[in-house]
Amino acid sequence: MLQGKKGIVLGVANKRSIAWAIAKKAADAGASVALTYQDERLLEKVKPLADELPAALLLRCDVSQPEQMDQLFRELEQSFGKLDFLVHALAFAKREELEGEYLQTSPEGFEVALRISAYSLTDLARRAAPLMKDGGSIVTLSYLGGERVIPHYNVMGVAKAALESSVRYLASDLGPRNIRVNTISAGPIRTLAAAGISGFSSMLDVVAERSFLKRNVTVEEVGDTAVFLLSDLSRGMTGELLHVDCGYHATGM
Ligand SMILES: NC(=O)c1ccc[n+]([C@@H]2O[C@H](COP(=O)([O-])OP(=O)(O)OC[C@H]3O[C@@H](n4cnc5c(N)ncnc54)[C@H](O)[C@@H]3O)[C@@H](O)[C@H]2O)c1
């Protein structure tokens, strides 16, 4: 489905990362995939994963560091020459902002969460677009907490709302270049980032009990949806938000 396509996946921290499931599925579908790692601390986890993919590039990128972003896209241009897709599967909020009341959010906590979790998509899209010479597909990861109040998700919910809105504005700006931008809103999955949300286990329990499919979603299911959005099968879709959450978003009671 992705034969001959070249893409970058940002957000692999370890083998549980949603980004890793997407990277593996994309490589299985025939794509050449570049992975990034945030810092040296994560390199030892990400390197063995990158080694599992055929001819994968492994590049450093902390999205809050403009010079690392410049370097990333220089290296991508040199190695790949062009880009067909970009997957943004990263987010960050200070741990203290993910407990208690949203009311208590600090200005710094707000700024960091929005900068890393939402603005980074816009920054990446602007840098990737010139390399998407034959059109392209950009996919980001969101959560229901951007649309509804989920206990303790707090400022990350506000960041996801900004991210989802950014997807629509980016889809409008990039549509004339045949670059599509879409969101996957995934159900809760036990990952490193999820471990920072207080009461995360009860989020899993509620979905398993109340979702239409009566279970939690898997990273593989999110990965398959991402491959669809990255492929030409979804060529008529942009500015869209797809829930991959066993139907939980549509439940009333
Ligand atoms: N796990 C869930 O329940 C769930 C549900 C819906 C959406 N999501 C979203 O999926 C995405 C991936 O998260 P995950 O659950 O796989 O967790 P994860 O911890 O595996 O991935 C989060 C990634 O963000 C990266 N990151 C944080 N700050 C960064 C920075 N400054 N520069 C570069 N990278 C940075 C981390 O290095 C890590 O690789 C996030 O956007 C998350 O909000 C997760």
The ligand as a Tripos MOL2 file, in Angstrom:
@<TRIPOS>MOLECULE
LIG
   44    48     1     0     0
SMALL
NO_CHARGES

@<TRIPOS>ATOM
      1 N1         -1.4630    6.4290   24.8340 N.am      1 LIG1
      2 C1         -2.6840    6.9230   24.7200 C.2       1 LIG1
      3 O1         -3.6090    6.5540   25.4680 O.2       1 LIG1
      4 C2         -2.9920    7.9240   23.6380 C.ar      1 LIG1
      5 C3         -4.3090    8.0990   23.2000 C.ar      1 LIG1
      6 C4         -4.5980    9.0340   22.2280 C.ar      1 LIG1
      7 C5         -3.5690    9.8050   21.7080 C.ar      1 LIG1
      8 N2         -2.2940    9.6320   22.1430 N.ar      1 LIG1
      9 C6         -1.2380   10.4680   21.5610 C.3       1 LIG1
     10 O2         -0.3560    9.6560   20.8410 O.3       1 LIG1
     11 C7          0.8940   10.3400   20.7170 C.3       1 LIG1
     12 C8          2.0170    9.3700   21.0600 C.3       1 LIG1
     13 O3          2.0120    9.0790   22.4550 O.3       1 LIG1
     14 P1          2.2000    7.6070   23.0370 P.3       1 LIG1
     15 O4          1.0050    7.3250   23.8430 O.co2     1 LIG1
     16 O5          2.6260    6.6780   21.9730 O.co2     1 LIG1
     17 O6          3.3630    7.8230   24.1210 O.3       1 LIG1
     18 P2          4.9670    7.7530   24.0080 P.3       1 LIG1
     19 O7          5.4500    8.1970   25.3500 O.co2     1 LIG1
     20 O8          5.4200    6.4510   23.5300 O.co2     1 LIG1
     21 O9          5.2860    8.8560   22.9170 O.3       1 LIG1
     22 C9          5.3310   10.2370   23.2040 C.3       1 LIG1
     23 C10         6.5230   10.7620   22.4260 C.3       1 LIG1
     24 O10         6.5820   12.1880   22.4830 O.3       1 LIG1
     25 C11         7.9490   12.5030   22.3860 C.3       1 LIG1
     26 N3          8.2130   13.8930   22.7570 N.ar      1 LIG1
     27 C12         7.8250   14.5630   23.8750 C.ar      1 LIG1
     28 N4          8.3670   15.8010   23.8740 N.ar      1 LIG1
     29 C13         9.0950   15.9120   22.7110 C.ar      1 LIG1
     30 C14         9.9000   16.9240   22.1430 C.ar      1 LIG1
     31 N5         10.1030   18.1150   22.7440 N.pl3     1 LIG1
     32 N6         10.4980   16.6870   20.9410 N.ar      1 LIG1
     33 C15        10.3290   15.5020   20.3200 C.ar      1 LIG1
     34 N7          9.5970   14.4900   20.8150 N.ar      1 LIG1
     35 C16         8.9880   14.7050   22.0010 C.ar      1 LIG1
     36 C17         8.6070   11.5130   23.3330 C.3       1 LIG1
     37 O11         9.9890   11.4130   23.0860 O.3       1 LIG1
     38 C18         7.8630   10.2380   22.9630 C.3       1 LIG1
     39 O12         8.5450    9.5650   21.9340 O.3       1 LIG1
     40 C19         0.7900   11.5590   21.6240 C.3       1 LIG1
     41 O13         0.4150   12.6740   20.8450 O.3       1 LIG1
     42 C20        -0.3480   11.1810   22.5510 C.3       1 LIG1
     43 O14        -1.0020   12.3140   23.1040 O.3       1 LIG1
     44 C21        -1.9830    8.7060   23.0920 C.ar      1 LIG1
@<TRIPOS>BOND
     1     1     2 1
     2     2     3 2
     3     2     4 1
     4     4     5 ar
     5     4    44 ar
     6     5     6 ar
     7     6     7 ar
     8     7     8 ar
     9     8     9 1
    10     8    44 ar
    11     9    10 1
    12     9    42 1
    13    10    11 1
    14    11    12 1
    15    11    40 1
    16    12    13 1
    17    13    14 1
    18    14    15 2
    19    14    16 1
    20    14    17 1
    21    17    18 1
    22    18    19 2
    23    18    20 1
    24    18    21 1
    25    21    22 1
    26    22    23 1
    27    23    24 1
    28    23    38 1
    29    24    25 1
    30    25    26 1
    31    25    36 1
    32    26    27 ar
    33    26    35 ar
    34    27    28 ar
    35    28    29 ar
    36    29    30 ar
    37    29    35 ar
    38    30    31 1
    39    30    32 ar
    40    32    33 ar
    41    33    34 ar
    42    34    35 ar
    43    36    37 1
    44    36    38 1
    45    38    39 1
    46    40    41 1
    47    40    42 1
    48    42    43 1
@<TRIPOS>SUBSTRUCTURE
     1 LIG1         1 GROUP 0 **** ****
